């Protein structure tokens, strides 16, 4: 067998490693460049969509509706809640009925939180509790109802008043009584409003005390968890404000409660024992307030004659997000599901972004009752006389 000759080839390890590193750097550079392009493109598209204005719309779908006289509309769980003095129904955007509830009320009012909604007869004695599937329970009170709120698991808080005495009662989702108490005017003040947290474990009550010509409002916090069980009457905190009326209190989230007063709005951190997070000094008289779980808005009569109204939007830390003039007369102002601001009257609608851009404005030939944002940037639901329209701005 012939001898085989072998040759040993020496490899330059350092040079090989440099080639590998150069290749990796080149790949990383390409990836970084593409990522920057994608981010820049996304940011540019976002800014474009946030600053773009639209002058018209196309109707994607129209569904006929038949509504009784005096019907009002709310948005509940992405569907449309229709209610009047004779009953309520929940329908989807195709006007397919999800549930019905009949009743007789003189002045129906509603409140909803996540998966539950209540309908109550203001100054009456009936409350109906519904979830996404239908009726859950019914409450008959012994005194006239002034205010009602529902929590995310169906707990209902009711404020009642009779002969100068306020009564607060709490029920479960089936209408069973859980707790309650009296608020005597001569001792605590007249109850103006109440608010229940999303989890149903915290309650805030605004009490107005007028003695010898002086005005004082006290906001009292009741906790029904382990923290409140260690306190007398479950009271974990009280804040009093001289020469101020607080007609509205609301839990915007489970841990943020806001007292809307004349001249001042107080944001409370209620994650533990309640404490003041921020006080907003509002020098002008408030015409309207509106809010969701991220922002709160105020409308004032405008001192500037060129515009009828001025609105300010704040986040839950009390930082100003928007300061905007507008001229449109309105019947309703509020946040849409996408945090845009909708201003509406019977025949006119305007939509503003949180950047202060008037995204859309339209005069209609027939009444428009409600506007909902859909799942795309340009898509909305318009509830007009006898029709539900899914539209796309253009």
N, C-alpha and C positions, 0 to 999 in steps of 0.2 A: 504494500500500500504506500502510495506516494505521500511524502510529508507535506502537510499543509502549512502555509505561511500565514501568520496572523499579524495584523497591523493595529496597533493601539492608537485610537484617535482621542486626543485631549480636547475636552469641551471647555469653552470659556464660560463658566457659570455666571460670572458677573455680567457679561454681555447679554446672556440669555435672560437674566433677571431684569435688566434694564429694558429689553424688548417687551417682556411681559408687562412691566409697569407702564411703559409708553402706550401699549395697547389698551390697558385698563383705563389709563387717563383719557385716552381718546374716546373710548366707549362712555366713560363717565361724563366727559364734556358734551358728547352728543345727547346723552340722556338729560343732562342739566339744561342744555339749550332747548330741547323739545319741551321739557317741563316748564321753563320760563315762558316759552311761546304759548303753551296751553293756558298757563295761569294768566298771562297778559291778555290772551284772547277771551278767557272767561271773565276777567275783571272788566275788560272793555265792553263785552256783551252785557254784563250786569249794569254797568254805568249807563250804557245806551238805553237799556230797557227801563232803568229807573228815571231817566231824564227825558225820555221820549214822550211826546204828546200825541193824542189821536183825535181825529175830527169826525169819525163816523164808526159804524160797526156793520158787520154782516150777521144775519140771523142763522145760526147753525141748526136750531131746532125750535119748533113752536108746539106747545101743548095747550089745548083749550082747558079752561077752568070754569066752574060754576060756583060762585061764592054768594052766600046770603048777605043781606043788607047789614052793614055795620061790622063786617068781618075785619079783624086785625091780623097782622102777620108777625111772627117771630121766627128766628132761626134756632133749631134745636137738633144737635147731633148731626149736622150736615143736611137736615131735612127741613121742611117748611111746616111750622105750627100755625094753623088757622084757628081762630077762636072768636066767639061773639057771645051774646047773652044766652043763647040756647044750647051751646055745646062747643066742643073743640075736636079737631082732627089733626093727625100728623100725616103728611103726604110727602112723597119724594119729589124730585124735580121733574119727573114724568107725570106728576099728579096721581100716582097710584097710592091708594089709601093704605097706611100702615096700621093705624088704629083710630077709633072714634070714641068720644066720651060725651054723653048728653047730660045737660043740667039746666037749671034756670038761675041766672044771676043778673043783678042789676048793673054791676060794674066789675066785670072780670079783669083780673090782673095776673101776670105770670112772673115766674122766676125759674131759672134753670141753672144746673151745675153738672157738667159732664154728662152723665147718663140719666139724670132725673130732671123732671120738670113738674112744677106745681101750678095749678090755676086756682085762684081764690076770689071770693066775692068781697070786694072792698066795702067795709061797713056792713057786710053780711055775716053769715055764720058757716059757710061751706068752703072746704078746701079739697081738691082732688089731686092725687099723687100719681104720676105716670113715669114709666121708664121708656126705653126704646121700643119695647114690645107692646106696651099697653098699660091700662090702669093697674095700679098696685094697691091703693088704699084711698080711704075717704075720711075726712075729719069734720065733725060738727062741733063748733065752738059754742060756748054759753054766752059769749060777749062779742060785740062788733069787732071785726078784723080790721086792723090798720096797716099791717105790714107782714109779709110772709117771705121766708127764704128757705131754700133747700140746699143740702150738702151733697157731696158726690156719691154717698152711699144711701141717699134717700131720707136722711134725718131732716125734719122740718121744724123750723123755729117760727113762732107766731107772736106778734105783738098785738095786743087788744087793749081797748080802752072803754071804760064805762063810768060815768059820773065822777070824772076827775081822777080815777085810779087806773093805773096801767097794769096790765097782766102779761107776763111772758110765759109761754108754754112750749115744750119741745115734745115732738112725736117721732116714732119710727116710720119707716116707709110704708107700713101697712096701716098707719093711722092710730097705732096704740100710743097712749099717753106715757111719756117717760119722766118728765120733770116740769116744774113750773113755780112761779112765785108772783107776788104782788109788788108793785112799785107805787108807794103812796106819795102823792104830790107834795104834801106838807113836810115830808121827811127827806125825800130824795130828789124830787123834781118831776116834771112832766116828761114822759118818754116820747122822744121824737122819732127814733129809728133804732133798728137793731140789725146786726149782721152776724152770720154764722160762717165759720171757716169751712174749707173744702172737706176736711175730714170729720166735721161735725163735733169736734171736741173743744172748740173755742167760740165764745159768744161775746160780742161787743154791743153795748147799749149807750145811746146818747140821751142824756137827761137834761132838760131845761129847768132851771130854778130862777124864779122871779120873786125877789123879796125886797120890799121897801124901795121899789123903783130901780133896783140893780138887776142886771142879767148875768147869769153864769151858766155855762154848760159843762157838765161832767160826763166824761166818757169812761164807762166802767167795763172792765174785762172779766169775764167768767170763764174759767177753764174746767172742763169735766174729765181731765186726765189725772195722773198721779200727782202732778204739781198742784192742781186745784183742790184735790181732796184734802190737802194739808192746810187749806186756808178757810177762814170763816165764810160761809155761804158761797164757797168756790170763787171768791173775788181775789184775783191775783194782781190787780192794778187799777188805779183810778187817776185820771188827769182832768183838772178843772181849768176852765178858761173864762176869765171875767170879760164882760161886755162883748161876748161872742155867742152866736147861735150856730149849732152844728146840726143841720136838719138831715144830713146824710152820712151814714157810715157804711163801709164796704170792705170785705176781705177781697183784695184783688188776687192774692195767692193764699195758700194755706198759712203763710208766715208774714204776710204784709197786709196790714189793715190801714185804711185811710179814712180820716174824718174830714169831710168837706164842710168848712164853715164860711161865714160871711167875713171876708177880709183875710182869712188864713185857712190853709189846708195843711193838715198834720199827717205825716207818714209815720206809722208805727212799725217797728220790728217786733213781731209776735212769735218769733221762733222759740224763745224761752219766756221769761216774764216780760211783759210788754215794755218797750222803751221807745222814746221818740227818735226816729232816724233823721227826719228833716221837717222843718216848718217852712212852708211856702207863703210868703207875704204877698197877697193879691190886693192891690190898691183899689182896683176898680170893681164895680158890682158885677157879679157873675150872672150871665144870661143863661148859659147851659153848661152842664158837665157831661163827660162821657169817658169811658174807660174800658180796658180789657185786662188781661193778666200780665201785660208788659208795659202799658202806657196809660196816662190819664190826660184828658184834654179839657180845656176851659174856653168858653166863648164869651167875649165882652162886647158891649157897644163900643164902637170905635170913636176915638176923639178926632181921628183924621177924617175930614168930611168927604174925602175922595173914596173911602171904603166904608161900608156899613158896619162891618164887624171885624173883630180881631180874635184869632185863636192862638193859644199856647199849648204845646204838648210837652209833657215831662215823662221821664222814665221813673221807675220805682225807687231810684236813689234820690230823686228830686232834681236831677239835672235836666235843663231845658234841651229839648230835641228839636222843636220847631216853633217859630214865631211868624205868623202869617195873617195878612189882611185878606178879606174877601167881601164881595158886595152882595152875594146872592141871599135873598130872603129864603128862610128854610123852615120846615116843619120837623125835620129829624136830622140829627148829625150823630155819627158814631163810627167806630172802627169796623171795617170788614174783617173777614177771617184771615186775610193776608196782611193785616196791620195798616192798610190804606184807610184814608178818611173819606167817608161818603157823606155828602151834604145833599139833602133831598127836600123838594116840595112836591105838590101834586103833579106838576107838569115839567119839572126841571131836575136835573141831577148833575152833580159835579163830584169828581174823584180826585183827591190829592194824595201824593206820596209823602212820606216822612221827610223828604228832602225839600218839600214846599213846592213841588212841581204840580201844576194842575194837569193831571194826566188826561182827563177827559171831561167834556161838558156837553150837555145835550138838552134841547127843549123838545118835549114830546107832545104829540097831538092828543093822547089820552093818558089818563092817570097812571102814574107809576107808584106802587105801594111799597116795594121792598127791593133792595139790591143785595146780591150775595156774590162773593168772589168764588170762582171755580178753581180747578186744580192746575190751570195754566196762567201765565202772566197776563195774557190778553183776554182771557175768558171770564165771563160773568153770567149770573142769572138775574134776569129782570122779571119782576112780577108786576104786570100791567093789568088793566081792566080785562078780566076774562081770559088772560093768557099767561103762561110761563114761557119765557124765551131764554134759550141759551145762546149767548151772542159772543162774538169775537171782535175786539176793537181793531180798527184799521186806519 
